[in-house]
Amino acid sequence: MHSIHLLPDLLINQIAAGEVVERPASALKELLENSLDAGSGDISVALQQGGMKSLRVADSGSGITRDELQLALSRHATSKIATLDDLERVRSLGFRGEALASIAAVSRLALTSRRQGERHAWRMEAAGGELSGLQPAALDAGTVVEMQDIYFNTPVRRKFLKTEATEYAHCEEAFRRMALSRADVGFGLQHNGRRIWQLAPASLAQRAEALLGEDFAAAAVQLDEGAGALRLFGLAGLPGFSRGSRDAQYVYVNGRFVRDKLIAHAIREAYKDILHHDRHPAFVLFIELDPQGVDVNVHPTKIEVRFRESRAVHQMIYHALNKALAAPISQRQGAAGRPPEMMPASPQPAYSTQTRMPLGVSERTNLYQTLFGQIARPEAAFNAPAPEVEPEVPPLGYAMAQLHGVYILAQNARGLVIVDMHAAHERVTYERLKTALEHRAVSAQALLIPVSFHATQLEVAAAGESRDALLELGFELAVLSPTTLAVRALPALLQDSDPVLLARDVLGEIREYGASRAVTERRNQLLATMACHASVRANRKLSVPEMNALLREMEATERADQCNHGRPTWREISLQELDQLFMRGK
């Protein structure tokens, strides 16, 4: 049996390093946080062999004084906090005072710094926790931290490091997280002597475009919502830019990158109605709140947080994000301050009128009225002479033709728009049903001749027990016998649906989940089922005015980019892409 004894300082630091410095990327994260806390306006990172051989971070921050340089390498030494009250309202990224000491315990470390106003810089080195004396050094301003041979003195830990490519990938991701968190700061990254990133101070949209790509910037909407002390702002990618993994998801709480289950759930709920189940959204979101409202001292890596008013945070995130994603196409503003689908195109003549095209499709006023109700008919726009001042082309342009009875082909200012007419009309109908149900205004359309059908005893029971819920949804079902039901009325928006199939599906939802849950928790699933019945079917030919009416409805409808199952309703092919396809200009 061993006696209790104090651990030596080096071993204590090495144990702490196991929590804080898991790999070179962990050290890089801690050093970048220190640079940002020091007020740096420019930070440069240089790596060798994925950071395993060497990692260097140079910043233009406030620097460390000569007298504090040795203290900076000591465990639990920090300038960020001094009391428990400071800890409960901490705003700095670092505050534990463990990072530099932990890194110094498992590597060969050199720390050089110059405080503004001092005659020259000072340098201190450490190898496995053993400190050297102070030496004068040359440095204009700020701080340089150089880490070499990570885990040289703990070979077991070094064996757990992966390949150079893998370790570099983790370092680059740590760099990307920090660079996205502070677009106002310049960042540079080199690996094995090759420059990878050189990012000048910019706006968030510009920084996100540089790091996440033009496709993300073109498909991201800006949001900035507040509720009391809470604020959510940033960029949310539309479902069209969804990913197969969570590799483009960045959330910051008071500037700190976090992975939080509560936040993730709120975001998932906001995307639930528009994103295909096996896809993941992309976003760069910032949450700001009173530091006393969040506990950042939950985990040594500081990547987890705990909110004191978790429900309020969840609700604010969900509603703000849901509002931004629900914006109709015609009102949406992208990351660059314009509708994301309407990026600049090559100059071409503006147009706003359209003549009838010989599509061989007869005009069907009754079909038009069935699909789009009392929307003003646009025929006048097709036959009227062109106005002297050309209005702006709508985002989805004007219909030209229908392809195989499935797709609408339209031309907008940028190029070609292809619309899946069933998916698009399904979303339009779905959103109308949701709005009507929210306002308790689902109007019923009585059938001239009620339609009866053979029903199971469970369906008959569900119809009898759920009469009020069915009326709320616009249905009137009558029990004619123990095995027969009759449909007497349908929701007016679905009046052209097959009444028997529609009634069976609705009764199925009610039978499985109960009437109360079907119109509350399962409301969207139920309405999606109803909308699918009423949507334009494949091979149903539409006239040009009917196609244009659908395009205008899409532009005014929330979440019109996806159908109710998360599939896209439309795609755009730019004129530039078409030119490349046909090798024009080559």
Secondary structure, DSSP 8 states (H G I E B T S, - for coil): --------HHHHHHHHHHHH-SSHHHHHHHHHHHHHHTT-SEEEEEEEGGGTSEEEEEE-S----HHHHHHHTSTT--SS-SSHHHHHT--SS--SS-HHHHHHHTSEEEEEEE-TT-SSEEEEEEETTEE---EEE--SSEEEEEEESTTTT-HHHHHT---HHHHHHHHHHHHHHHHHH-TTSEEEEEETTEEEEEE-S--HHHHHHHHH-HHHHHTEEEEEEEETTEEEEEEEE-GGG-BSSSTTEEEEETTEE---HHHHHHHHHHHTTTS-TT-B--EEEEEE--GGGEE-TTSTTS---EETTHHHHHHHHHHHHHHHHH--TTT--BTTSS-TT------------------S----HHHHHHHHTT----HHHHHS---SS-----TT-EEEEEETTTEEEEE-SSEEEEEEHHHHHHHHHHHHHHHHHHTT---EEEEEEEEEEE--HHHHHHHHHTHHHHHHTT-EEEEEETTEEEEEEEEGGGTTS-HHHHHHHHHHHHHHH-HHHHTTTTHHHHHHHHHHHHS--TT----HHHHHHHHHHHHHSTTTTB-TTS-BSEEEEEHHHHHHHTTTT-
